[in-house]
Amino acid sequence: MEVKGALMEEKAIVVQDLVKNYPHITAVDNVSFAVDKGKFSVFSARTRGKTTTIRILLTLIQPTSGKRSFITSIQPDSEDVRRMWRICAAGRFR
C-alpha cells in the first residue's frame, strides 16, 4: 500500500510495510494502513503485534523497517506520547 499526494494529506497516520523483529519472533510483519483524522481502532485476529505497533506509532520503540508518518511530528519524549501510552495500556484505546 502506498499513499501519496492529496490522499496522504487527508490521513492522520500512514504506516507502510512496518516490521518489528525481536531475537526469536516477528511481532509486526509487513503491516500497512492509513487512518483518517479523528479515528483510530486496533483490531486483529492475530494474538501479537497490536501493542508493538502502538509502541512504534508512539515512538517508544523503533521499527526494524518500514515507514510511519503523521499529520504533525511527534516528539518521542513528549508528555502527549506518555499520556497516549497510559491510555493504551489501560485498555481504553478503541
N, C-alpha and C positions, 0 to 999 in steps of 0.2 A: 504494500500500500504506500503510495506516495502522494502527499498533499502539497500542492504548490499554489502560488499566486493568491488570488482573491479568496479561494476556499480556505487557505491557511489563515488568512486574516480573520475569518469568521469563527475559528476554533480557539477555545481556551487552552487546550492541551493537545499536542500531537506527539505520538510515540511511534517510532519507526524501527522495526527489526531489533527490538530490545532483547538482550541476552544477559543473564547473570549466572555465571558458573561458580560453584564452590568446589573444593577438592574432590568430593565424591558424589556431587549431584548438580544437575542443571535446574535451578529454581525457576528461572524465567527463560523460555525457549522461543526466540524469534517472535515476540509479541508486537503487534501493530494496532493502533486505534487512534481515533480522534474524538475529542469531547467538545460539545457545544458550550458556549458561555452559559454559566448558571446551572449546569447539570453535571453530575458525576455519580456513577454507581459502579460497584465492583462485584461482579457475579461470575462464578466459574464452577463448572462441574469438577474441575481438577482440584486435588487436595493441596497443591502447593503453587506458589508464585504470586498470590494476591498481595500478601504482606510485603514481600520483597519488591514487587512493582511499586507499591505505595511508598516504600522507603526510598526507592530510586527517584520517584517523582518529587519527593520532599527533599531530595539532595542529601539524605542521611547516609546513603551508600552510593558508590559509583557502579554503573553497569559494566559488564565485561565488554560489551559492544552495543551498538545501536545509537539512536538519536532520540532526544526528547526536547520539545520546545514549548514555550508558554507565551501567553499574551504579554506578560511583563517578566523581567528577570526575577528569579527567586534567589535570595541571599541565603546560603546554607546555614549560617549561624543566626538567622533572624528569629525573633520571638514568634512570628507567624508560623514558621516551619515547626517549631516546638509545640505550639498550640494545635496545629493540624495533626501532628503525630499523636498528641494526647487524645484527641477526638477519635482518631482511627483506632488506637489501642483500647479505648473504652468501648468499642463496638458501636459507636454512634455514627459511623461513616456509612451512608447508604447510597 
